[in-house]
């Protein structure tokens, strides 16, 4: 049961991932939907931390996002989080961090739209 909703870029194979995680597909779907709701606030906090040069808080939020997106097999979100996380840890210039943040926001928006479609 791959959740395919047309030509959208973000897709998950709910059946396959559920089997990998050893959970029922409906439980996995609920986890995905729940994370999609919490990610908005986490991104707000992350953006605020980056604006305030609070790398400790930014890294903590990124670590949490990386763990959850990785566990849920949300590869596009995971990769964008990882890129920004590495940049923040390395102290890369703010302009690069903002570029990576914009990419992460885009991936999160795609994910949120996907989660909204599967919850309908």
C-alpha positions as CSV (number, residue, x, y, z in Angstrom):
1,X,0.0,0.0,0.0
2,X,2.1,2.8,-1.3
3,X,0.4,6.1,-0.6
4,X,0.5,7.6,-4.1
5,X,-1.5,10.7,-4.6
6,X,-0.5,11.8,-8.1
7,X,2.6,13.5,-9.2
8,X,3.6,14.7,-5.7
9,X,7.3,14.5,-4.9
10,X,7.0,13.2,-1.3
11,X,5.9,9.6,-1.0
12,X,6.2,6.8,1.6
13,X,5.6,3.1,1.2
14,X,3.5,2.8,4.3
15,X,3.3,-1.0,4.0
16,X,7.0,-1.6,3.5
17,X,8.1,0.9,6.3
18,X,5.5,-0.6,8.7
19,X,6.9,-4.0,8.1
20,X,10.4,-2.7,8.7
21,X,9.4,-1.1,11.9
22,X,7.2,-4.0,12.9
23,X,4.1,-1.8,13.5
24,X,0.7,-1.9,11.9
25,X,0.3,0.4,8.9
26,X,-2.4,2.5,10.7
27,X,-0.1,3.0,13.7
28,X,2.7,4.1,11.4
29,X,0.3,6.5,9.6
30,X,-0.7,8.0,12.9
31,X,3.0,8.5,13.8
32,X,3.6,10.3,10.5
33,X,0.6,12.5,10.9
34,X,1.5,13.3,14.5
35,X,5.1,14.3,13.5
36,X,3.8,16.5,10.7
37,X,1.8,18.4,13.3
38,X,4.7,18.9,15.7
39,X,7.2,19.8,13.1
40,X,5.7,23.2,12.5
41,X,6.5,24.3,16.1
42,X,9.9,22.7,16.0
43,X,10.8,24.6,12.9
44,X,9.7,27.9,14.4
45,X,11.9,27.2,17.4
46,X,14.8,26.2,15.2
47,X,14.5,29.3,13.1
48,X,14.4,31.5,16.2
49,X,17.5,29.7,17.6
50,X,19.4,30.3,14.4
51,X,18.4,33.9,14.2
52,X,19.6,34.4,17.8
53,X,22.9,32.5,17.1
54,X,21.9,29.9,19.7
55,X,23.7,27.0,18.2
56,X,23.1,24.8,21.3
57,X,19.3,25.1,21.0
58,X,19.5,24.8,17.2
59,X,21.6,21.6,17.4
60,X,19.2,20.1,20.0
61,X,16.2,20.7,17.8
62,X,18.1,19.4,14.7
63,X,19.1,16.3,16.6
64,X,15.5,15.6,17.6
65,X,14.2,16.3,14.0
66,X,17.0,14.1,12.6
67,X,16.2,11.2,15.0
68,X,12.4,11.3,14.3
69,X,12.7,11.8,10.6
70,X,15.2,9.0,10.4
71,X,13.2,6.6,12.5
72,X,10.1,7.3,10.3
73,X,12.2,6.9,7.1
74,X,11.4,10.4,5.9
75,X,14.5,10.5,3.8
76,X,14.1,14.0,2.2
77,X,13.5,15.6,5.6
78,X,16.2,13.6,7.2
79,X,18.8,14.6,4.6
80,X,17.9,18.2,4.8
81,X,18.1,18.1,8.6
82,X,21.5,16.4,8.4
83,X,22.9,19.0,6.1
84,X,21.8,21.9,8.3
85,X,22.9,20.0,11.5
86,X,26.5,19.5,10.1
87,X,26.6,23.2,9.0
88,X,25.6,24.4,12.4
89,X,28.0,22.1,14.2
90,X,30.8,23.2,11.9
91,X,30.0,26.9,12.4
92,X,29.4,27.5,8.7
93,X,28.6,31.1,7.6
94,X,25.0,32.2,8.4
95,X,24.3,32.6,4.7
96,X,24.9,28.9,4.1
97,X,22.9,28.0,7.2
98,X,20.0,30.1,5.9
99,X,20.3,28.3,2.5
100,X,20.2,24.9,4.2
101,X,17.3,26.1,6.4
102,X,15.3,27.2,3.3
103,X,15.8,23.7,1.8
104,X,14.7,22.1,5.1
105,X,11.6,24.2,5.2
106,X,10.7,23.2,1.7
107,X,11.2,19.5,2.5
108,X,9.1,19.9,5.6
109,X,6.3,21.6,3.7
110,X,6.2,18.8,1.2
111,X,6.1,16.3,4.1
112,X,3.3,18.2,5.8
113,X,1.3,18.3,2.6
114,X,1.8,14.6,2.2
115,X,0.7,13.9,5.8
116,X,-2.4,16.1,5.3
117,X,-3.3,14.1,2.2
118,X,-3.0,10.7,3.9
119,X,-5.0,11.9,6.9
120,X,-8.0,12.8,4.8
